[in-house]
Amino acid sequence: MGRTTFRSLCVSCHGPEAKGDGPVAKHLSPPPSDLTQISARNKGTFPAEKVHNMIDAREPVAGHGTKDMPVWGDALRQLDNVQSEEDVQKRSPS
């Protein structure tokens, strides 16, 4: 589910390799984050709970502004967004 969910919900903004270069990224301000750098931006540790909270909108993200990033909370709660987090974590090596 993780990779499939990422492809269907996240790729258009974050890109297929999660580098923030999806097909609509150039139209967004601020641009989508490079998800492959999450661990690097957090001193080499992947902040799984923080990522989880950002995905389902429990933690606001300044770059998400007025819903530039769709809030996937309801949809992902019905699935298992832990798998999505694991997919993002694999793309952001420690």
C-alpha positions as CSV (number, residue, x, y, z in Angstrom):
1,M,0.0,0.0,0.0
2,G,2.8,2.5,0.8
3,R,4.3,2.8,-2.7
4,T,0.9,2.6,-4.4
5,T,-0.6,5.3,-2.1
6,F,2.5,7.5,-2.6
7,R,2.1,7.2,-6.4
8,S,-1.6,8.0,-6.3
9,L,-1.6,10.8,-3.8
10,C,1.9,12.4,-3.6
11,V,3.8,12.0,-6.9
12,S,2.1,14.9,-8.7
13,C,3.7,17.3,-6.3
14,H,6.7,15.5,-4.8
15,G,7.7,13.6,-7.9
16,P,8.3,9.8,-8.5
17,E,11.6,9.9,-6.6
18,A,10.2,12.2,-3.9
19,K,12.6,15.0,-4.7
20,G,9.9,17.7,-4.8
21,D,9.9,17.8,-8.6
22,G,6.5,16.4,-9.6
23,P,4.7,17.7,-12.6
24,V,2.7,20.4,-10.7
25,A,5.6,21.4,-8.4
26,K,6.6,24.4,-10.6
27,H,3.2,25.9,-10.1
28,L,3.4,25.7,-6.3
29,S,4.8,28.3,-3.9
30,P,6.5,27.3,-1.8
31,P,7.6,24.3,-3.8
32,P,7.1,20.8,-2.4
33,S,9.8,19.4,-0.1
34,D,12.5,17.0,-1.2
35,L,11.4,14.1,0.9
36,T,14.6,12.3,0.3
37,Q,16.3,14.8,2.6
38,I,14.0,14.4,5.7
39,S,16.6,12.5,7.7
40,A,19.4,14.9,6.7
41,R,17.3,17.8,7.8
42,N,16.7,16.1,11.2
43,K,20.3,15.3,12.1
44,G,20.3,11.9,10.5
45,T,17.2,10.6,12.2
46,F,13.9,10.0,10.4
47,P,11.1,11.6,12.5
48,A,8.4,9.1,11.9
49,E,5.8,10.5,14.2
50,K,6.3,14.0,12.9
51,V,6.0,12.8,9.3
52,H,2.8,10.9,10.2
53,N,1.3,14.0,11.8
54,M,2.2,16.1,8.7
55,I,0.6,13.6,6.3
56,D,-2.7,13.5,8.2
57,A,-2.6,17.3,9.0
58,R,-2.3,16.9,12.8
59,E,0.9,19.0,12.6
60,P,0.6,22.1,10.4
61,V,3.3,22.7,7.8
62,A,4.1,26.3,6.8
63,G,4.7,25.2,3.2
64,H,1.3,23.7,3.0
65,G,-0.2,27.2,3.4
66,T,-3.8,27.3,2.4
67,K,-4.0,23.6,1.5
68,D,-1.3,23.6,-1.3
69,M,-0.7,20.0,-0.1
70,P,-4.0,18.2,0.1
71,V,-4.9,16.9,3.6
72,W,-4.9,13.2,3.2
73,G,-5.8,12.4,6.8
74,D,-9.3,10.9,6.3
75,A,-8.2,8.9,3.2
76,L,-5.0,7.6,4.9
77,R,-6.7,6.8,8.1
78,Q,-8.9,4.4,6.2
79,L,-5.8,2.8,4.8
80,D,-2.7,2.5,6.9
81,N,-0.5,5.5,6.5
82,V,2.3,3.8,8.5
83,Q,3.1,2.2,5.2
84,S,3.3,5.5,3.4
85,E,5.6,6.8,6.1
86,E,7.8,3.7,5.7
87,D,7.9,4.4,2.0
88,V,9.0,8.0,2.6
89,Q,11.5,6.9,5.2
90,K,13.1,4.5,2.6
91,R,13.6,7.4,0.3
92,S,15.3,9.5,3.1
93,P,18.3,7.5,4.2
94,S,19.8,8.2,7.6
